[in-house]
Amino acid sequence: MLTSAGLETMHFLIMTTFAALTSTVLAAITNEAETTRERCLYGLKTFGAFVGVGLVISWLFYFIP
Amino acid sequence: MTPTSDAPPLDPKQPPVAALAPVSLPRQVVVCLAAWLVPGLGHGLLGRYGRAVLIGGSIYTMVVLGLWMRGHLYSPFDLDELLGLRDVLSKVCLIGQMGIGVLQPILRGLGFGVSFEFKAATYEYGTYFLVVAGLLNYLVMFDVFDIAKGRKA
């Protein structure tokens, strides 16, 4: 059984999983890429943007009491 | 002298004309409905099997993870007034989760995501995994519509 206490330390893993799944769908349906290689690059960029922006926002929130 | 023509120049990056062929109107309706009811099925019916597997796999994985993290599945029968502004956030979540398609009421019927697990640390994560899974499927429906209309390869 999944315990709440165990998952409190897994926020980053959950965010990364969310970013990976969402970017996969967005890469599959994007209009900005036609070839498979372009779709993969688009997906990687989207994934990086999700994780990067998430880390920046969490770093900013660190200073808010 | 180079012969002139009104036809656009051949570009190897452009998809072949056959790939942009639109399908009939009834078939457009069917594939869009299929894309809503079963994520990935719309692309599968249009012959985009790779994309169908990626989309279906990702959305169903999000649903499973959302329930695993004790997310809540909203139901229109749980809301006090369906058309008013009261409890508007629940209605927004319900509209988002309805994008999952036929799986949403089936899972509710089977008893998954019925209770509110407020004390679970991952309750919010789980609920929004379920909401975003539905919202992504709405985007997928637009993509299926574009392919069926012949606007996209």
Backbone of each chain as ProteinMPNN parsed JSONL, in Angstrom:
{"seq_chain_A": "MLTSAGLETMHFLIMTTFAALTSTVLAAITNEAETTRERCLYGLKTFGAFVGVGLVISWLFYFIP", "coords_chain_A": {"N_chain_A": [[0.844, -1.205, 0.0], [0.471, 2.19, -0.78], [1.987, 4.666, 1.076], [1.316, 7.818, 2.594], [3.301, 9.228, 3.937], [5.602, 8.133, 2.884], [5.589, 9.055, 0.304], [5.836, 11.775, 0.5], [8.381, 12.631, 0.195], [8.835, 12.359, -2.443], [8.244, 14.279, -4.334], [9.643, 15.427, -6.473], [10.053, 13.269, -8.164], [7.421, 12.678, -8.869], [6.751, 15.036, -10.22], [8.532, 14.873, -12.36], [7.652, 12.547, -13.627], [5.082, 13.369, -14.377], [5.824, 15.433, -16.16], [7.155, 13.936, -18.132], [5.136, 12.237, -19.183], [3.209, 14.086, -20.058], [4.711, 15.589, -21.907], [5.204, 13.61, -23.794], [2.668, 13.153, -24.959], [2.165, 15.74, -25.958], [4.268, 15.981, -27.791], [3.519, 14.052, -29.594], [1.298, 15.152, -30.822], [1.96, 17.596, -31.835], [2.083, 20.452, -34.047], [4.384, 21.508, -34.901], [6.357, 19.802, -35.66], [7.397, 17.356, -37.989], [8.847, 15.074, -38.802], [9.942, 12.005, -37.194], [12.256, 12.4, -35.725], [12.206, 15.16, -35.281], [9.938, 15.301, -33.706], [10.768, 13.886, -31.432], [12.792, 15.584, -30.509], [11.267, 17.859, -29.96], [9.652, 16.851, -27.912], [11.617, 16.337, -25.951], [12.523, 18.932, -25.471], [10.182, 20.091, -24.448], [9.841, 18.54, -22.164], [12.158, 19.254, -20.74], [11.574, 21.953, -20.363], [9.306, 21.818, -18.711], [10.376, 20.571, -16.359], [12.496, 22.32, -15.771], [11.217, 24.842, -15.385], [9.589, 24.123, -13.265], [11.504, 23.594, -11.27], [12.667, 26.145, -11.0], [10.477, 27.657, -10.089], [9.925, 26.316, -7.692], [12.285, 26.876, -6.351], [12.061, 29.65, -6.064], [9.807, 29.725, -4.404], [10.912, 28.747, -2.115], [11.938, 30.851, -0.675], [9.751, 32.152, 0.259], [7.992, 32.647, 3.128]], "CA_chain_A": [[0.0, 0.0, 0.0], [1.219, 3.438, -0.878], [1.776, 5.48, 2.27], [1.476, 9.248, 2.353], [4.601, 9.67, 4.449], [6.645, 7.696, 1.969], [5.566, 9.82, -0.945], [6.099, 13.197, 0.722], [9.753, 12.916, -0.264], [8.948, 11.99, -3.857], [7.613, 15.322, -5.147], [10.388, 15.63, -7.719], [9.786, 12.113, -9.034], [6.063, 12.838, -9.399], [6.798, 16.117, -11.203], [9.242, 14.381, -13.54], [6.749, 11.612, -14.307], [4.053, 14.199, -15.017], [6.437, 16.116, -17.304], [7.462, 12.959, -19.18], [3.9, 11.762, -19.822], [2.587, 15.205, -20.769], [5.504, 15.931, -23.114], [5.024, 12.555, -24.801], [1.42, 13.427, -25.691], [2.314, 16.987, -26.71], [5.155, 15.723, -28.933], [2.797, 13.232, -30.573], [0.236, 15.887, -31.524], [2.389, 18.947, -32.189], [2.111, 20.858, -35.458], [5.693, 22.098, -35.189], [7.308, 18.763, -36.049], [6.839, 16.421, -38.978], [9.551, 13.792, -38.76], [10.047, 11.397, -35.865], [13.367, 13.033, -35.013], [11.742, 16.475, -34.827], [8.989, 15.073, -32.605], [11.553, 13.515, -30.248], [13.449, 16.804, -30.015], [10.21, 18.706, -29.382], [9.289, 16.238, -26.63], [12.698, 16.556, -24.982], [12.5, 20.358, -25.106], [9.01, 20.318, -23.584], [10.153, 17.905, -20.874], [13.129, 20.113, -20.069], [10.906, 23.187, -19.948], [8.462, 21.487, -17.545], [11.206, 20.321, -15.173], [13.244, 23.534, -15.472], [10.314, 25.859, -14.815], [9.181, 23.602, -11.955], [12.61, 23.793, -10.321], [12.817, 27.587, -10.756], [9.351, 28.103, -9.252], [10.097, 25.771, -6.334], [13.397, 27.615, -5.729], [11.513, 30.94, -5.648], [8.9, 29.495, -3.271], [11.711, 28.43, -0.927], [12.174, 32.074, 0.091], [8.473, 32.678, 0.748], [7.696, 31.947, 4.388]], "C_chain_A": [[0.87, 1.242, 0.0], [0.948, 4.284, 0.355], [2.047, 6.94, 1.954], [2.854, 9.717, 2.778], [5.719, 9.301, 3.489], [6.718, 8.546, 0.716], [5.843, 11.312, -0.758], [7.479, 13.577, 0.212], [9.917, 12.669, -1.756], [8.309, 13.029, -4.779], [8.308, 15.464, -6.496], [10.116, 14.487, -8.693], [8.399, 12.23, -9.677], [6.041, 13.925, -10.474], [7.47, 15.652, -12.496], [8.368, 13.412, -14.34], [5.657, 12.37, -15.054], [4.61, 14.863, -16.278], [6.683, 15.145, -18.451], [6.198, 12.532, -19.927], [3.244, 12.885, -20.64], [3.376, 15.557, -22.03], [5.383, 14.858, -24.183], [3.775, 12.818, -25.643], [1.57, 14.689, -26.543], [3.212, 16.792, -27.933], [4.43, 14.927, -30.017], [1.802, 14.046, -31.393], [0.691, 17.254, -32.012], [2.333, 19.194, -33.699], [3.499, 21.324, -35.88], [6.725, 21.067, -35.618], [6.634, 17.811, -37.027], [7.516, 15.064, -38.913], [9.614, 13.278, -37.322], [11.146, 12.07, -35.043], [12.929, 14.401, -34.46], [10.766, 16.33, -33.648], [9.725, 14.727, -31.315], [12.221, 14.754, -29.646], [12.436, 17.733, -29.345], [9.803, 18.174, -28.003], [10.354, 16.467, -25.576], [12.736, 18.009, -24.529], [11.345, 20.65, -24.147], [9.254, 19.735, -22.189], [11.116, 18.779, -20.076], [12.492, 21.392, -19.558], [10.034, 22.936, -18.712], [9.315, 21.38, -16.28], [11.947, 21.602, -14.777], [12.381, 24.589, -14.808], [9.844, 25.414, -13.422], [10.252, 23.842, -10.907], [12.782, 25.271, -9.987], [11.71, 28.081, -9.826], [9.516, 27.583, -7.823], [11.236, 26.479, -5.607], [12.903, 28.99, -5.256], [10.605, 30.79, -4.428], [9.662, 29.219, -1.979], [11.875, 29.656, -0.038], [10.88, 32.69, 0.615], [8.098, 31.93, 2.02], [6.276, 31.386, 4.427]], "O_chain_A": [[1.878, 1.317, 0.702], [-0.207, 4.59, 0.649], [2.912, 7.256, 1.137], [3.5, 10.499, 2.08], [6.668, 10.063, 3.304], [7.79, 8.73, 0.14], [6.059, 12.032, -1.732], [7.711, 14.727, -0.163], [11.028, 12.763, -2.279], [7.88, 12.695, -5.883], [7.655, 15.605, -7.531], [9.968, 14.706, -9.896], [8.218, 11.928, -10.857], [5.398, 13.766, -11.511], [7.028, 15.996, -13.592], [8.346, 13.451, -15.57], [5.344, 12.063, -16.204], [3.966, 14.863, -17.327], [6.45, 15.482, -19.611], [6.188, 12.473, -21.157], [2.784, 12.665, -21.761], [2.794, 15.795, -23.088], [5.453, 15.171, -25.372], [3.808, 12.722, -26.87], [1.158, 14.713, -27.703], [2.954, 17.368, -28.99], [4.692, 15.102, -31.207], [1.491, 13.684, -32.527], [-0.119, 18.006, -32.556], [2.51, 18.283, -34.508], [3.763, 21.515, -37.067], [7.864, 21.428, -35.912], [5.448, 17.504, -36.9], [6.854, 14.027, -38.962], [9.374, 14.018, -36.368], [11.001, 12.284, -33.839], [13.24, 14.749, -33.321], [10.775, 17.136, -32.718], [9.364, 15.203, -30.239], [12.214, 14.946, -28.43], [12.713, 18.318, -28.298], [9.632, 18.94, -27.054], [10.032, 16.762, -24.425], [12.953, 18.293, -23.351], [11.512, 21.366, -23.16], [8.921, 20.348, -21.175], [10.915, 19.013, -18.884], [12.814, 21.867, -18.469], [10.024, 23.74, -17.78], [9.021, 22.01, -15.264], [12.022, 21.937, -13.595], [12.763, 25.163, -13.789], [9.718, 26.234, -12.513], [9.95, 24.246, -9.784], [13.016, 25.623, -8.83], [11.972, 28.834, -8.888], [9.277, 28.312, -6.861], [11.174, 26.667, -4.392], [13.279, 29.445, -4.176], [10.63, 31.627, -3.525], [9.138, 29.426, -0.884], [11.945, 29.542, 1.186], [10.93, 33.673, 1.355], [7.909, 30.714, 1.994], [5.882, 30.773, 5.419]]}, "seq_chain_B": "MTPTSDAPPLDPKQPPVAALAPVSLPRQVVVCLAAWLVPGLGHGLLGRYGRAVLIGGSIYTMVVLGLWMRGHLYSPFDLDELLGLRDVLSKVCLIGQMGIGVLQPILRGLGFGVSFEFKAATYEYGTYFLVVAGLLNYLVMFDVFDIAKGRKA", "coords_chain_B": {"N_chain_B": [[15.709, 28.17, -71.055], [13.85, 28.342, -68.051], [10.986, 26.392, -67.394], [7.831, 27.769, -66.409], [5.431, 27.58, -63.736], [2.302, 27.471, -61.964], [2.1, 25.796, -59.862], [3.17, 24.852, -56.558], [6.66, 24.629, -55.59], [8.324, 21.443, -55.423], [8.885, 20.091, -52.291], [11.003, 18.274, -50.307], [10.511, 18.031, -47.597], [7.829, 18.356, -47.244], [4.761, 16.618, -46.53], [3.485, 13.747, -48.355], [0.828, 14.152, -50.775], [-1.24, 12.309, -50.549], [-1.23, 11.637, -47.861], [-2.514, 13.734, -46.692], [-5.15, 13.497, -47.264], [-8.545, 14.168, -46.77], [-11.119, 12.646, -44.711], [-14.468, 11.274, -44.966], [-17.398, 13.134, -43.805], [-19.162, 11.747, -41.894], [-17.307, 9.852, -41.017], [-15.41, 11.492, -39.896], [-16.778, 12.425, -37.65], [-17.104, 10.021, -36.284], [-14.427, 9.205, -35.743], [-13.574, 11.311, -34.119], [-15.31, 11.083, -31.92], [-14.546, 8.522, -31.1], [-11.918, 9.08, -30.375], [-12.366, 10.633, -28.13], [-13.799, 8.889, -26.403], [-12.147, 6.61, -26.067], [-8.939, 7.09, -25.344], [-6.495, 7.501, -27.812], [-7.63, 5.809, -29.649], [-8.796, 7.213, -31.778], [-6.613, 8.121, -33.372], [-5.656, 5.602, -34.021], [-7.737, 4.584, -35.626], [-7.396, 6.197, -37.797], [-5.118, 5.256, -38.866], [-2.712, 6.003, -37.713], [-0.793, 4.436, -36.026], [1.467, 4.362, -34.344], [1.44, 6.85, -33.012], [-1.014, 6.529, -31.774], [-0.521, 4.49, -29.893], [1.403, 5.751, -28.266], [-0.046, 7.976, -27.291], [-2.364, 6.806, -26.105], [-1.083, 5.108, -24.253], [0.294, 6.963, -22.624], [-1.783, 8.578, -21.569], [-3.451, 6.702, -20.27], [-1.591, 5.749, -18.429], [-1.254, 8.028, -16.874], [-3.8, 8.151, -15.74], [-3.879, 5.776, -14.223], [-1.735, 6.247, -12.443], [-2.741, 8.539, -11.207], [-4.951, 7.513, -9.791], [-3.609, 5.723, -8.189], [-2.227, 7.449, -6.579], [-4.197, 8.249, -4.937], [-6.086, 10.007, -6.006], [-9.093, 11.92, -6.726], [-12.067, 11.071, -8.415], [-14.356, 13.011, -10.017], [-17.938, 13.344, -10.009], [-20.958, 14.11, -11.766], [-23.209, 13.668, -10.286], [-22.58, 14.065, -7.682], [-22.504, 16.735, -7.204], [-24.05, 19.661, -5.856], [-25.568, 21.699, -7.215], [-25.735, 21.757, -10.644], [-25.472, 23.715, -12.646], [-24.984, 26.163, -11.466], [-22.817, 28.701, -9.879], [-21.729, 27.765, -7.609], [-19.286, 25.886, -5.867], [-17.391, 25.846, -7.939], [-14.828, 25.059, -8.692], [-14.812, 22.292, -8.437], [-16.478, 21.668, -10.522], [-14.976, 22.488, -12.712], [-12.872, 20.685, -12.525], [-14.33, 18.341, -12.94], [-15.175, 18.685, -15.612], [-12.691, 18.608, -16.852], [-11.86, 15.977, -16.183], [-13.77, 14.521, -17.501], [-12.799, 14.323, -20.017], [-11.308, 12.027, -20.138], [-12.888, 10.052, -21.043], [-14.781, 7.085, -21.652], [-13.751, 5.544, -19.682], [-13.776, 6.951, -17.306], [-16.472, 7.077, -16.01], [-16.702, 4.306, -15.756], [-14.623, 3.565, -14.012], [-15.441, 5.014, -11.772], [-17.821, 3.681, -11.269], [-16.808, 1.213, -10.562], [-15.796, 1.807, -8.153], [-13.396, 3.155, -7.828], [-11.486, 5.971, -6.859], [-13.578, 7.249, -5.583], [-13.878, 8.08, -2.906], [-12.938, 10.917, -0.859], [-9.691, 11.484, -0.261], [-8.416, 13.315, 1.67], [-6.402, 13.422, 3.585], [-4.223, 12.151, 2.563], [-0.953, 12.687, 1.365], [-0.542, 12.86, -1.312], [-2.923, 13.412, -2.496], [-3.808, 15.74, -3.891], [-2.01, 15.767, -6.056], [-2.705, 13.362, -7.326], [-5.4, 13.842, -8.04], [-5.092, 15.938, -9.867], [-3.482, 14.767, -11.779], [-5.396, 13.112, -12.913], [-7.165, 15.037, -13.887], [-5.554, 16.42, -15.755], [-4.958, 14.365, -17.51], [-7.427, 14.033, -18.78], [-7.707, 16.601, -19.935], [-5.55, 16.615, -21.722], [-6.463, 14.699, -23.457], [-8.554, 16.052, -24.684], [-7.064, 17.831, -26.262], [-5.909, 15.954, -27.935], [-8.148, 15.099, -29.297], [-8.661, 17.357, -30.913], [-6.42, 17.18, -32.545], [-6.918, 14.777, -33.882], [-9.198, 15.571, -35.261], [-8.079, 17.503, -36.983], [-6.412, 15.857, -38.541], [-8.327, 14.192, -39.697], [-9.741, 16.04, -41.203], [-7.912, 16.559, -43.12], [-5.982, 18.46, -42.782], [-3.61, 17.974, -41.692], [-0.818, 15.745, -41.513]], "CA_chain_B": [[14.788, 28.928, -70.193], [13.169, 27.465, -67.097], [9.529, 26.449, -67.534], [7.143, 28.323, -65.231], [4.202, 26.886, -63.352], [1.663, 27.996, -60.757], [2.169, 24.789, -58.807], [4.262, 25.116, -55.626], [7.808, 23.756, -55.831], [8.358, 20.214, -54.635], [9.733, 20.198, -51.113], [11.087, 16.93, -49.71], [10.016, 18.027, -46.217], [6.364, 18.345, -47.246], [4.205, 15.273, -46.574], [2.839, 13.453, -49.63], [-0.556, 14.624, -50.85], [-2.143, 11.246, -50.108], [-1.298, 11.626, -46.398], [-3.373, 14.822, -46.249], [-6.493, 13.287, -47.802], [-9.575, 14.178, -45.73], [-12.076, 11.534, -44.721], [-15.853, 11.753, -45.087], [-17.918, 13.786, -42.592], [-19.552, 10.78, -40.847], [-16.115, 9.22, -40.454], [-14.775, 12.496, -39.021], [-17.52, 12.409, -36.378], [-16.828, 8.743, -35.608], [-13.064, 9.159, -35.192], [-13.478, 12.264, -33.006], [-15.982, 10.457, -30.771], [-13.694, 7.414, -30.653], [-10.761, 9.667, -29.703], [-12.796, 11.072, -26.803], [-14.216, 7.775, -25.55], [-10.978, 5.766, -25.773], [-7.744, 7.823, -25.768], [-5.61, 6.795, -28.749], [-8.394, 5.06, -30.664], [-9.008, 8.066, -32.951], [-5.416, 8.014, -34.208], [-5.588, 4.23, -34.516], [-8.698, 4.426, -36.731], [-6.874, 6.936, -38.953], [-3.895, 4.585, -39.325], [-1.502, 6.512, -37.046], [-0.718, 3.47, -34.921], [2.525, 4.745, -33.402], [0.928, 7.941, -32.18], [-2.113, 5.98, -30.968], [0.057, 3.77, -28.752], [2.035, 6.737, -27.375], [-1.077, 8.798, -26.641], [-3.145, 5.941, -25.216], [-0.229, 4.657, -23.147], [0.588, 8.064, -21.705], [-2.99, 9.035, -20.859], [-3.87, 5.666, -19.318], [-0.616, 5.716, -17.328], [-1.591, 9.141, -15.985], [-5.013, 7.79, -14.983], [-3.517, 4.765, -13.219], [-0.927, 6.911, -11.409], [-3.63, 9.431, -10.467], [-5.726, 6.725, -8.835], [-2.638, 5.144, -7.252], [-1.898, 8.511, -5.625], [-5.445, 8.514, -4.216], [-6.822, 11.124, -6.58], [-10.553, 11.799, -6.682], [-12.803, 11.178, -9.683], [-15.591, 13.757, -9.776], [-19.134, 12.852, -10.681], [-21.994, 15.158, -11.771], [-24.261, 13.347, -9.311], [-22.139, 14.479, -6.348], [-22.564, 18.19, -7.087], [-25.357, 20.125, -5.393], [-26.25, 22.327, -8.349], [-24.828, 21.517, -11.767], [-25.289, 24.872, -13.526], [-24.672, 27.379, -10.72], [-21.402, 29.013, -9.661], [-21.287, 27.181, -6.35], [-18.354, 24.766, -6.006], [-17.026, 25.922, -9.356], [-13.585, 24.33, -8.945], [-15.157, 20.881, -8.651], [-17.058, 21.541, -11.872], [-13.864, 22.583, -13.664], [-12.179, 19.381, -12.464], [-15.211, 17.34, -13.566], [-15.097, 18.862, -17.072], [-11.386, 18.09, -17.253], [-11.804, 14.511, -16.07], [-14.661, 13.9, -18.504], [-12.001, 14.084, -21.218], [-10.743, 10.66, -20.129], [-13.779, 9.236, -21.858], [-15.666, 6.069, -21.069], [-13.093, 4.94, -18.519], [-14.058, 7.714, -16.09], [-17.627, 6.524, -15.293], [-16.485, 2.893, -15.428], [-13.807, 3.52, -12.794], [-16.311, 5.455, -10.674], [-18.749, 2.582, -10.991], [-16.077, 0.135, -9.89], [-15.436, 2.26, -6.807], [-12.081, 3.805, -7.781], [-11.488, 7.436, -6.8], [-14.869, 7.747, -5.108], [-13.749, 8.771, -1.627], [-12.0, 12.039, -0.781], [-8.583, 11.115, 0.63], [-7.757, 14.591, 1.931], [-5.229, 13.284, 4.454], [-3.09, 11.615, 1.798], [-0.089, 13.77, 0.873], [-0.561, 12.893, -2.783], [-4.309, 13.539, -2.971], [-3.9, 16.794, -4.919], [-1.281, 15.292, -7.234], [-3.508, 12.333, -7.992], [-6.577, 14.446, -8.657], [-4.714, 16.734, -11.04], [-3.069, 13.822, -12.824], [-6.625, 12.679, -13.583], [-7.711, 16.174, -14.637], [-4.696, 16.722, -16.904], [-5.133, 13.272, -18.477], [-8.613, 14.366, -19.571], [-7.454, 17.797, -20.745], [-4.679, 16.21, -22.838], [-7.258, 13.971, -24.459], [-9.267, 17.051, -25.487], [-6.118, 18.277, -27.294], [-5.762, 14.841, -28.882], [-9.342, 15.133, -30.16], [-8.432, 18.397, -31.933], [-5.429, 16.656, -33.498], [-7.635, 13.791, -34.709], [-10.068, 16.336, -36.168], [-7.227, 18.088, -38.023], [-5.983, 14.781, -39.454], [-9.504, 13.722, -40.45], [-10.094, 17.084, -42.16], [-6.858, 16.638, -44.134], [-5.126, 19.625, -42.544], [-2.373, 17.533, -41.04], [-0.444, 14.366, -41.903]], "C_chain_B": [[14.016, 27.95, -69.29], [11.659, 27.54, -67.288], [8.877, 26.973, -66.259], [5.852, 27.553, -64.973], [3.625, 27.551, -62.114], [1.753, 27.022, -59.587], [3.334, 25.098, -57.868], [5.435, 24.171, -55.892], [7.778, 22.524, -54.931], [9.34, 20.373, -53.483], [9.799, 18.819, -50.465], [10.566, 16.871, -48.289], [8.494, 17.959, -46.161], [5.84, 16.915, -47.275], [3.566, 15.012, -47.932], [1.369, 13.83, -49.59], [-1.534, 13.582, -50.318], [-2.304, 11.238, -48.599], [-2.227, 12.709, -45.873], [-4.812, 14.664, -46.742], [-7.521, 13.295, -46.67], [-10.497, 12.971, -45.833], [-13.486, 12.119, -44.74], [-16.361, 12.3, -43.749], [-18.38, 12.781, -41.525], [-18.343, 10.124, -40.185], [-15.354, 10.197, -39.545], [-15.437, 12.495, -37.642], [-17.167, 11.153, -35.585], [-15.434, 8.753, -34.991], [-12.898, 10.152, -34.035], [-14.152, 11.708, -31.754], [-15.133, 9.324, -30.197], [-12.486, 7.95, -29.885], [-11.126, 10.139, -28.304], [-13.054, 9.861, -25.891], [-13.043, 6.892, -25.14], [-9.721, 6.503, -26.256], [-6.823, 6.968, -26.652], [-6.359, 6.102, -29.873], [-8.615, 5.888, -31.939], [-7.826, 8.008, -33.902], [-5.301, 6.611, -34.802], [-6.509, 4.023, -35.704], [-8.228, 5.168, -37.981], [-5.54, 6.371, -39.439], [-2.619, 5.111, -38.722], [-1.275, 5.662, -35.802], [0.341, 3.839, -33.884], [2.055, 5.814, -32.442], [-0.183, 7.436, -31.265], [-1.568, 5.292, -29.721], [0.665, 4.755, -27.756], [0.981, 7.51, -26.58], [-1.883, 7.958, -25.653], [-2.33, 5.508, -24.013], [0.014, 5.758, -22.139], [-0.646, 8.458, -20.896], [-3.46, 7.974, -19.86], [-2.884, 5.539, -18.159], [-0.904, 6.847, -16.344], [-2.816, 8.818, -15.13], [-4.666, 6.793, -13.868], [-2.708, 5.408, -12.087], [-1.79, 7.845, -10.561], [-4.441, 8.674, -9.421], [-4.812, 6.12, -7.763], [-2.253, 6.174, -6.181], [-3.145, 9.012, -4.902], [-6.164, 9.766, -4.707], [-8.322, 10.852, -6.559], [-11.135, 11.944, -8.088], [-14.131, 11.864, -9.396], [-16.747, 13.147, -10.556], [-20.185, 13.954, -10.679], [-23.068, 14.907, -10.728], [-23.875, 13.769, -7.894], [-22.298, 15.98, -6.131], [-23.976, 18.63, -6.724], [-26.159, 20.739, -6.532], [-25.289, 22.327, -9.534], [-24.514, 22.785, -12.55], [-24.936, 26.163, -12.787], [-23.181, 27.582, -10.546], [-20.857, 28.401, -8.368], [-20.37, 25.989, -6.633], [-17.791, 24.677, -7.433], [-15.743, 25.141, -9.662], [-13.845, 22.838, -9.175], [-15.715, 20.666, -10.051], [-15.967, 21.621, -12.939], [-13.111, 21.249, -13.709], [-13.019, 18.301, -13.151], [-15.126, 17.443, -15.09], [-13.764, 18.334, -17.593], [-11.353, 16.578, -17.252], [-12.735, 13.816, -17.06], [-13.927, 13.633, -19.814], [-11.388, 12.7, -21.276], [-11.612, 9.723, -20.951], [-14.547, 8.213, -21.055], [-15.064, 5.439, -19.816], [-13.473, 5.647, -17.223], [-15.295, 7.19, -15.358], [-17.458, 5.042, -14.925], [-15.688, 2.774, -14.123], [-14.614, 3.973, -11.588], [-17.254, 4.333, -10.265], [-18.088, 1.427, -10.262], [-15.581, 0.543, -8.505], [-14.059, 2.894, -6.696], [-12.253, 5.325, -7.728], [-12.784, 8.024, -6.292], [-14.697, 8.585, -3.841], [-12.754, 9.932, -1.738], [-10.918, 11.69, 0.226], [-7.774, 12.371, 0.958], [-6.458, 14.449, 2.712], [-4.017, 12.741, 3.711], [-2.273, 12.767, 1.219], [-0.189, 13.917, -0.632], [-1.96, 13.059, -3.352], [-4.424, 14.564, -4.102], [-3.194, 16.357, -6.208], [-2.141, 14.325, -8.037], [-4.694, 12.917, -8.724], [-6.197, 15.203, -9.917], [-4.049, 15.894, -12.133], [-4.296, 13.391, -13.631], [-7.218, 13.803, -14.428], [-6.881, 16.424, -15.902], [-4.779, 15.606, -17.954], [-6.328, 13.56, -19.381], [-8.376, 15.564, -20.468], [-6.553, 17.474, -21.936], [-5.492, 15.492, -23.911], [-8.134, 14.917, -25.274], [-8.359, 17.572, -26.602], [-5.945, 17.205, -28.366], [-6.96, 14.801, -29.834], [-9.196, 16.19, -31.255], [-7.451, 17.897, -32.99], [-6.084, 15.651, -34.44], [-8.532, 14.5, -35.718], [-9.258, 16.938, -37.317], [-6.791, 17.027, -39.035], [-7.162, 14.335, -40.328], [-9.947, 14.753, -41.498], [-9.054, 17.227, -43.272], [-5.953, 17.841, -43.968], [-3.739, 19.219, -42.073], [-2.093, 16.1, -41.438], [-0.611, 13.41, -40.736]], "O_chain_B": [[13.593, 26.88, -69.726], [11.102, 28.636, -67.34], [9.322, 26.656, -65.156], [5.269, 26.958, -65.879], [4.358, 28.125, -61.308], [1.503, 27.401, -58.443], [4.381, 25.559, -58.323], [5.238, 23.05, -56.362], [7.265, 22.571, -53.813], [10.494, 20.749, -53.689], [8.764, 18.253, -50.112], [10.213, 15.796, -47.805], [7.928, 17.551, -45.147], [6.407, 16.072, -47.969], [3.144, 15.955, -48.6], [0.74, 13.833, -48.532], [-2.542, 13.931, -49.705], [-3.367, 10.884, -48.089], [-2.687, 12.626, -44.734], [-5.605, 15.6, -46.645], [-7.398, 12.525, -45.717], [-10.637, 12.359, -46.892], [-13.668, 13.321, -44.552], [-15.823, 11.97, -42.692], [-18.027, 12.941, -40.357], [-18.334, 9.87, -38.98], [-14.738, 9.793, -38.559], [-14.766, 12.554, -36.612], [-16.958, 11.208, -34.373], [-15.268, 8.354, -33.839], [-12.171, 9.876, -33.081], [-13.624, 11.846, -30.65], [-15.01, 9.176, -28.981], [-12.07, 7.371, -28.881], [-10.307, 10.064, -27.389], [-12.585, 9.819, -24.754], [-12.958, 6.472, -23.986], [-9.461, 6.538, -27.459], [-6.432, 5.862, -26.28], [-5.789, 5.837, -30.931], [-8.621, 5.344, -33.043], [-8.01, 7.861, -35.11], [-4.894, 6.452, -35.954], [-6.133, 3.372, -36.679], [-8.612, 4.813, -39.095], [-4.906, 6.945, -40.325], [-1.534, 4.724, -39.155], [-1.526, 6.098, -34.678], [0.134, 3.65, -32.685], [2.238, 5.713, -31.229], [-0.286, 7.863, -30.114], [-2.087, 5.486, -28.622], [0.473, 4.619, -26.547], [1.095, 7.677, -25.366], [-2.064, 8.351, -24.5], [-2.819, 5.534, -22.884], [-0.051, 5.524, -20.933], [-0.564, 8.649, -19.683], [-3.826, 8.305, -18.732], [-3.288, 5.254, -17.031], [-0.813, 6.66, -15.131], [-2.868, 9.163, -13.95], [-5.1, 6.945, -12.726], [-2.965, 5.145, -10.912], [-1.603, 7.939, -9.348], [-4.599, 9.144, -8.294], [-5.185, 6.018, -6.594], [-1.988, 5.822, -5.032], [-3.131, 10.095, -4.318], [-6.774, 10.493, -3.923], [-8.762, 9.713, -6.398], [-10.741, 12.829, -8.849], [-14.941, 11.357, -8.62], [-16.566, 12.528, -11.604], [-20.303, 14.674, -9.688], [-23.766, 15.837, -10.324], [-24.727, 13.828, -7.007], [-22.234, 16.449, -4.995], [-24.963, 18.07, -7.2], [-27.298, 20.342, -6.782], [-24.172, 22.834, -9.44], [-23.406, 22.927, -13.069], [-24.618, 27.164, -13.429], [-22.374, 26.767, -10.992], [-19.667, 28.51, -8.075], [-20.64, 25.184, -7.525], [-17.726, 23.607, -8.038], [-15.585, 24.621, -10.766], [-13.186, 22.202, -9.998], [-15.47, 19.641, -10.686], [-16.021, 20.914, -13.945], [-12.762, 20.752, -14.779], [-12.482, 17.449, -13.859], [-15.018, 16.43, -15.782], [-13.709, 17.693, -18.642], [-10.875, 15.96, -18.204], [-12.515, 12.659, -17.418], [-14.369, 12.819, -20.625], [-10.989, 12.243, -22.346], [-11.133, 8.725, -21.49], [-14.916, 8.458, -19.906], [-15.78, 4.87, -18.992], [-13.492, 5.027, -16.16], [-15.192, 6.878, -14.172], [-17.996, 4.579, -13.92], [-16.032, 1.983, -13.245], [-14.497, 3.397, -10.507], [-17.459, 4.069, -9.08], [-18.716, 0.747, -9.451], [-15.017, -0.271, -7.774], [-13.591, 3.149, -5.586], [-13.063, 5.893, -8.46], [-13.066, 9.195, -6.547], [-15.286, 9.658, -3.711], [-11.86, 9.932, -2.584], [-11.183, 11.608, 1.425], [-6.607, 12.487, 0.582], [-5.529, 15.238, 2.54], [-2.892, 12.865, 4.196], [-2.829, 13.708, 0.653], [0.059, 14.997, -1.167], [-2.171, 12.871, -4.55], [-5.048, 14.303, -5.131], [-3.712, 16.553, -7.308], [-2.285, 14.451, -9.253], [-4.976, 12.556, -9.866], [-6.897, 15.123, -10.926], [-4.059, 16.287, -13.299], [-4.252, 13.313, -14.859], [-7.709, 13.571, -15.532], [-7.434, 16.617, -16.985], [-4.681, 15.875, -19.152], [-6.26, 13.361, -20.594], [-8.787, 15.563, -21.629], [-6.762, 17.994, -23.032], [-5.248, 15.65, -25.107], [-8.435, 14.629, -26.432], [-8.797, 17.739, -27.74], [-5.847, 17.511, -29.554], [-6.812, 14.51, -31.021], [-9.569, 15.944, -32.402], [-7.625, 18.156, -34.181], [-5.838, 15.667, -35.646], [-8.622, 14.094, -36.877], [-9.679, 16.898, -38.473], [-6.8, 17.271, -40.242], [-7.016, 14.129, -41.533], [-10.464, 14.385, -42.552], [-9.286, 17.932, -44.254], [-5.234, 18.213, -44.896], [-2.813, 20.03, -42.059], [-3.019, 15.324, -41.676], [-0.346, 12.216, -40.874]]}, "name": "protein", "num_of_chains": 2, "seq": "MLTSAGLETMHFLIMTTFAALTSTVLAAITNEAETTRERCLYGLKTFGAFVGVGLVISWLFYFIPMTPTSDAPPLDPKQPPVAALAPVSLPRQVVVCLAAWLVPGLGHGLLGRYGRAVLIGGSIYTMVVLGLWMRGHLYSPFDLDELLGLRDVLSKVCLIGQMGIGVLQPILRGLGFGVSFEFKAATYEYGTYFLVVAGLLNYLVMFDVFDIAKGRKA"}
